[in-house]
Structure formats: C-alpha cells, structure tokens
Amino acid sequence: MTDQVLLERVLTAIRIVLLGTTAVLQTTMSGAALFGNRSAYHPLWLAEAAFAVLALVLVVSAGWILRGRRVPAGVALPAAGVVLLASASATATTPPEWYLLTRHWAFGLVGWHLLVLLLERTRPLLAAFALHATLGTTQFLLVVPLDRVSLGETAIAIVSVLGFQVAIGLITQVVLRRLRAMAGVLRERDRAATRAALAEQWEHDQRVRAAEQLGTLLPLLAGLADRTLDPRADEVRHQCALAAARLRRLFAENDDVPDPLVHELAAAIDVAERRGVVVSFAVSGEAVPVPTHVRRALADPVLTVLSAAGTRARVSLLRTAGEVRLAVIADRAVMAGSPPRSPDVEVVLHTHGDRTRLEAKWQVTS
C-alpha cells in the first residue's frame, strides 16, 4: 500500500464518520426536538422544510463520500450556503425562549453539516462557522433582552457548541498535514533506498562487465607477452582490435549523454579509425530509449565486423518507433570466430567476395 493510498483511506474514513455522525444526530436528537414539539414551531412548514433541506444535503454528499471522494467545491460551497440559509430559517421558527438550547434543533446540527461539506477546505470552513455564529447570535439578540445574562448565555452556547465543532475540523487538518508530511518523508526515504540500490546494482554490473572484458583480454595479452600469439596474424590483430573496441564502448557506457547508443558506437568507431580504417557513420531517426543490455547486444556483433575491416567500413543506424536497426559493411573483414548473438537482438551476417555485411535488429517493446 502506497503512502497516497493510505492517506486517502484515512480521509475516506474521517468523511464517513462525520457523515454518519451528522445523520444520526439529525434523525435522533434534532428530529426528536422538532417532531416532538411540532406545535411550538411557527410556521411549522418552514421548520420541516429546513429539516428536509439539511437531510437532502447529507444524501447528496453521501454520493461522493461513500465512494471515497470529497464533495466537489462546485457542490460543497453552494451547499454550505444552503445549509446556513436553512439554519436561519429554522431559527426563525423556534420560540425565543428555546434559542441556543436543546430544542433549538438546527443551531448545533448545522455545524456538523458544514464539517461534512468543508472539512478539507480550512478557510471556507472557518468563514462558514463565523457566518453561522454571527447569524445565530444576531437572531438571538434581536428577540431577547440585551443584558449580561443574555450575552453570557450566547457566548457560552457558541463556544461550547461551535467551538467543539471547529476544534474537530482544525484537529483533522493538523492530522492530515502530519500524515502528508510523514508520507513525504517515507517517499523520500524510499527514493533514497532505491537510488542506493540502483547505484549498488550499477557498480556490480560494471565490475562484472570489467571482469568479463579482462577475462577475454588477459589471455590475449599473455599470448602476446610469451610470443605464443603472432601480432602479425590477421586473427590476432582482429582479436586485439575487437578487445580495444569493446573496452572503449564499455568506458563510453558510463557517460551521461543524450544518445547513449550513438555515443558508444562513436567511441568504438574511433578505435577503428586509429587503425587506419576509413569509417562512415550515418544515423537516421530520433533517439529512442534502449536498455543497456540491448545496446551491448546491438553493438557487439557490429564491433566484431568493424574490428576486422581492412581499409573501409560503413556503419548505419536506423531508428523508428518500432525498431532499432544497426548495420555495418566492411571490406576484407577477416574475423576470428562468428559474431556474438543475443536472444534480444536478431543478427544477420552475409559475405560477398571480400565484403562482409552484418545487420543487428531490435524490436522496440512498449
């Protein structure tokens, strides 16, 4: 499970808990206060309409929340305005002596609706609660005597009811920020571990490749040193040229360049040109990503022919969206053994008189 998935699951759980809490409070406490004292609310139809509107807001919100998504801003913000309007309408139908008490069913309930709609939007949530408190206080003070007792009751009711709901919203925001920060730390740790593992694997591959090259080069050097190999023989000269080309290609493999395949081929061609071979190199098509092991499998057969060329050679590289094709034509290509082959690359070799043509082809996989 990724950090983002875990965070979304926590958010989904919080939203569902708030939705369920609001639905239970509306159908039990608020519903009992309204329908248990129907004769006290005037006009009754307005109070019942406000109750129905609040219930409808929950039903609409549940369509997103139960699917693990938050209510879109285009729905949540207008719905918050409707909730505040329903609260003001319900308060207008409540007897003044019940304001901010248990039977004032809409005042404490509306805050839960605002949390359901605006939980992850801190500024709109605080603005909605401020407007809710202002409307409730204004309606209360318009119908009761303005004395210390009334003002004290208003302040206590607002702090105890709305303060608790605002605290839930803010605490949830803090928890979410901590979770996001923790997720960021974990992602960075995973990236660092991945980079370290890749660097270690790359270093291991380089040691293996160097060991392979030395494994083929050391017998050649030993043969030349003890004179069991004749440096004037075409086969020995080919082996030396091939070893030098492979080493140059291996060194070029470590360079950070935009087009690694062309860079590695150019390094190997340089070895042939130092032997006096005139090499023409043509490249067609845009660069495509080629894995390192495939680049080796494409280049090795070509290097085998190129290192055996006598005086002239032509190398061509064709790249399309579907394949990479590498070919070489060389004169008097006297090779020591057949070119290496790989299951990833198709190699075709033709010899016509004193000319040798080799083509290596790799099908690009998506």
N, C-alpha and C positions, 0 to 999 in steps of 0.2 A: 504494500500500500504506500503510495507516494504521499509526501507532506501535503500537497494541494488537496488530494482526495480526503485525507484525514481532516483537514481544516473545513472542507465543505461538509463533511459528515457532522462535525461539531456544530457548525452553523445550522444545518438542517435540523438537528436535534433541538437546539435552542428555539428555533422558529416554531417547531411543532409543539414544544412545551408551552410557549406563550399562547399559541393558538388554542390549545386545549384548555389552558387556564382561563382565558378570556371567555371561551364558550361555556365552561362550567359556571363561572361567576354570573354570566348574563342569564343563563337558564335557571339558576337556583336563587341566589341572593337577590339579584336585580329583578328577575321575573316574579319572585315571591313578593317583593316590595311593591311592584306595580300592580299585579293582578290580585294581590291580596287586599289592596286598598283602592280599588278602581273608582269608587265614588268620591274619593278625596282629590283626584286629579281632574283639572278642568282647563281646557276641554280634553276629554278622555281620548278622543280620536287622535289628537296631536301627540299625546304621550305614547299611544300604541304605535303610531306611525314612526316616531323616533326609535322606539324599540325595534320595529321591523327593519328600519334602515340600518341600524347597528348590526342586526343579525345578518342582513344581506351583505354587509361589508366583510363579515367573517367568512361567509360562504364563498364570496369572490376571492378573498385572499387565500382560502384553503386550496383553490385550484392550482396555485403556484407552489404554496408551501409544502403541500403533501407530495409534490413531485420533486422536492429537493431544491427549489429555486426561490429566490426572494421576489417579492411583489415588485414589478417594474415601476420605475419612477413615474412614468406616464399614467399609471393607475394609482400608485400609493399616494402621491401628493394631492390629486383631486379628492381621493377617498378620505384623506385626513381632513380636508376642508368640509366634506360632507359630515364626517363624524363630529366635528366641532359644532356645525350647524344643528345637528340632531341633539347634541348635548344642551345647547342653548334653548332649543325648542322644548325639550323635556323639562328643563329647569323652570321655564315659564309656566308650565302646567302644575308645578309642585307647590303645595301650600308653603307660605313663607316660614312658618314655624318648623318645617322639616328641612330647611336648607342646610346642606353640609352634614346631615345626619344620615342614619342608616336608610331611612325611607326616601332619601334623595338619591334614587337608584342610579341616575345617569352620571353623577359627578365622579365617583370613584371608578366607575366602569369604563368611561371614555379613555382614561389614561392607558388601560390595557390594550384597547384598540389602536391607540397611537403607537404603542410599542410593537404590535404586530405589523403595522404598516411601515414604520420608520426606524426600526431597530438599528440598521446598519448605516443610517444617514444621520450623523450626530447633530449637525446644525439644524436641519429641518425638524428633527425630534425635539430639540430644546426650544426652538421657536414655537412649535405646536403646543408644547406644555406651557410655555409662557402665555400664549394666547388663551389657552384653556383656563389657566389660573386667573387671568385678567377678566375674562367673560364671567366666570363663576363668582369672583369677588364683586364685580360691578353689579351683577344681578342680585347678589345677596345684600349689598349695602343700599340698594335702591328701595328695598322693602322692609328693612329692619332699622331700628333707631341707631344713630351713629354715636355710640358710646364706647367706653373702654372694653366693656364685656363683649359687645358685638365684634369689635375689631380683634380682640384676643381670640374669640372663638373662630373667626375667619382665618387668622394666621395659623392657629393650631391645626385646624382641619386641612388647610392647604399643605402645610409642612408634613403632617403625618400621612396624608393620602398620596398627594402628588410627589412629595419628596421621596417616598419609598419607591414609587414607580420610576422616577427619574434616576434614582440610585441604581436600580436594576439595569436600566439602559446604559448608564455610564460604566458600571462594572462589566457588563457584557462587552462594551467597546474595549476596555482595558484588557480583558481576557483575550479578545480577538487579536489585538495588537501584539500581545505577548506570544500568542500562537503563531502569528505571521513572522515575528522576529525569530522565534525558535525554528520555524520551518526554513527561514533564510539561512540560519546558522547550519542547520542539518544539510541543506542543499550545498552550501559552500564546503562543508566537510566532505560530502560525497564527491564533489568535483575534485577536491584536493586528493582524495584517495584514488580517484580514477586517473588523475594526471600522474600520480606516483606509480600506479600500476602500469600505465601505458609507457612511462619512461623506463621502468624496470624491464618491461617486455621488449621495448625497442633496444635497450642495451644488450639484453640477452640475445636478440636476433642478430645484432651486429657482431657479437662475439662468435656466434655460430657461423655466420657468413664468413667472417675473417678466418675462422678455423678451417672452413671448407676450402677457401681460396689457398690458404697456406698448405693445406693437405695435398693440393694438386701442384702447388708451386715448389715446395721443398724437394720432392723427388727430381723435378726438373733441374733445380739449382744444384742438387747433389750430383746429378749425372753430368752436368757441365763442369762441375768442380773436379770430379775424378776422371773426366775425359772418357766416360763411357758413352756419352752423347756427343755427336759431332755438330757443332754450331753451324756448319756449312750445309747440313742436310735440310731439305725443304720441310720435312716433317718436324724437325726440331725447331726450325725457325718459326713454323706455324704455331707450335706449342708456346714458344716464348711470346710471340705477338698476341696470341689469344689470352695468355695469362696477364699480360700488361693491359690489354683492353678491358678485361674483366675487373682488374683492380681499379682502373680509372673509373669505370662505371660504378663500382661499389663505393668509391670515395665520393663521387658525384651524387649518389643516392642520399647522402646525409645533408645535402644543401637544401636550403629553404628557398625554392624558386616557384614562379607561377606555373611553369610547364615542366614537371619533373622528367617525363619521358624524353622530350626533345633535349633537355639539358644532359641527361645521362648518355643519350646517343651521340651528342656532340662531343662529349668527353672521350668516348671510345673512338670516334672518327679521328679525333686529334692524334691518337696513338698511331693510327694507320697512316695519316699524313706525315708524321715524323719518320715513318719508314720509307717515305718517298712515293706513296700511293696517292694518286690524284682522285679525290673523292668529291662527288657532287651530292648534295643533300637537299631534297625537296620535301616540304611539309604542306599538306592540304587539309583544310577543315579546322574548326575550332577545337580548342583543348577540351577533353573530357576526362573526368576522374578515372584513373586507372590504378587499382591496388598495387602495392609494391611487389607482391609475388608475381602478379601478372606482368608488370613491367620487366621483371627479370626473365620470365618465360618468353616474352616477346623479343627481348634484346639478345639473349644468349645465342640462339641459332644464327641471328644476323651477324653477331660478332665473330662467330666461328668462320663464316664465309669471308667476312671483311678482313679478318686477320690473315687469311690465306691468299688474298688478292695479290696479283703480280704488280701491275702498274696503274690500273684504273678500276674504279668501282662507282656505282651509283646507288644511293640509298634513298628510298621514298617512303614517306609516312602519310597515310590517308586515314582521316578520322571522320566518321559520320555519327549520327545519333544512335545507330545500331551496331557499329563495329569499328574496330581499330585494326588497320592492315599495315604491316611493315614489310617491305621488300628490299632485296639487295641483289644487284647484278655485278659480278666481278669477273675479271679475266684471269686465266691461268691460276684458278683457285685450287691449289693443291692442299687438301685438308687432311689432318691427322684424325681419322675417325669421322663418324657421322655427327651432324649437329644434334645437340640435346633437345629432347621433346618433353612436353608437359601436358597433362590432361586438360588444362585450361586453355591451351593455345593450339590451334591447328597449324601444322608446319608442312609445307610442300617444297620439295627440292627437285630441280631439273638441271641437267648438264647437257650442253650442246657444244660439241667441239671443245674449244678452250674457254668457253664461257659457262659460268655457273649462276643459276638464278634460284633464289630462295624467298619464299613468302611465308610470313607468320601472321595468323589472323586470330583475333579475339572478339567474340560476340559480347557486346555490352549488355549486362544484365541490370534490370531496374531494381 
